[in-house]
């Protein structure tokens, strides 16, 4: 079974440029997450989708970040314009839905996209 | 802000020794999970322990949870060089608006 796929693996851009990241979750996983991981830190949630619906985007800097998950499968995270402080690893993860118990299940992570903003 | 805080920040041991890593958190939790991250890769789930559980085992891993002390420990027995990685604890709270919150991680080095 294929894992979570992300592309690109690496991206170097100049500040003020736009950038987009793509994620394909594990088949059958309705829940999709985007995290940002700064050097020496743990991942921090940016947005969580349940199917097509963004159910938690409270940590997403909406002035420059946007995300979409059309058809409830693949997802794209965009930054426009990028700033120096956006340099980080962007991780996508997927899991089975929380269900009525509202329990977070095991999350499966992709390899991430390392973004460098110059 | 980060819910879990791991201790120590870095740990270096000899192959074959046991490694114990601790995680403390501030508020009541629903579940606690441990993840491993090898250099330059995504995170891999190791084990999940629910708030009503006290101990779980998975292969060479043993996780304990003490809700009265708001702490958890991850024990890796008979460590191997391949266990060299960063280890993160992650917690979630009850409620529809909860999210999984990760600590800063522990860097484990296992010397061959």
HADDOCK unambig.tbl for C-alpha pairs under 7 A between the chains (distance, minus, plus):
assign (segid A and resid 40 and name CA) (segid B and resid 104 and name CA) 6.74 0.50 0.50
assign (segid A and resid 41 and name CA) (segid B and resid 104 and name CA) 4.47 0.50 0.50
assign (segid A and resid 41 and name CA) (segid B and resid 105 and name CA) 6.77 0.50 0.50
assign (segid A and resid 42 and name CA) (segid B and resid 102 and name CA) 5.40 0.50 0.50
assign (segid A and resid 42 and name CA) (segid B and resid 103 and name CA) 5.46 0.50 0.50
assign (segid A and resid 42 and name CA) (segid B and resid 104 and name CA) 4.54 0.50 0.50
assign (segid A and resid 42 and name CA) (segid B and resid 105 and name CA) 6.19 0.50 0.50
assign (segid A and resid 43 and name CA) (segid B and resid 102 and name CA) 6.16 0.50 0.50
assign (segid A and resid 44 and name CA) (segid B and resid 101 and name CA) 6.97 0.50 0.50
assign (segid A and resid 44 and name CA) (segid B and resid 102 and name CA) 7.00 0.50 0.50
assign (segid A and resid 102 and name CA) (segid B and resid 95 and name CA) 6.88 0.50 0.50
assign (segid A and resid 102 and name CA) (segid B and resid 96 and name CA) 6.43 0.50 0.50
assign (segid A and resid 106 and name CA) (segid B and resid 45 and name CA) 6.39 0.50 0.50
assign (segid A and resid 107 and name CA) (segid B and resid 45 and name CA) 6.77 0.50 0.50
assign (segid A and resid 108 and name CA) (segid B and resid 44 and name CA) 6.78 0.50 0.50
assign (segid A and resid 109 and name CA) (segid B and resid 42 and name CA) 5.49 0.50 0.50
assign (segid A and resid 109 and name CA) (segid B and resid 43 and name CA) 5.62 0.50 0.50
assign (segid A and resid 109 and name CA) (segid B and resid 44 and name CA) 6.78 0.50 0.50
assign (segid A and resid 110 and name CA) (segid B and resid 42 and name CA) 5.43 0.50 0.50
assign (segid A and resid 111 and name CA) (segid B and resid 41 and name CA) 4.89 0.50 0.50
assign (segid A and resid 111 and name CA) (segid B and resid 42 and name CA) 4.23 0.50 0.50
assign (segid A and resid 112 and name CA) (segid B and resid 41 and name CA) 6.94 0.50 0.50
assign (segid A and resid 112 and name CA) (segid B and resid 42 and name CA) 6.04 0.50 0.50
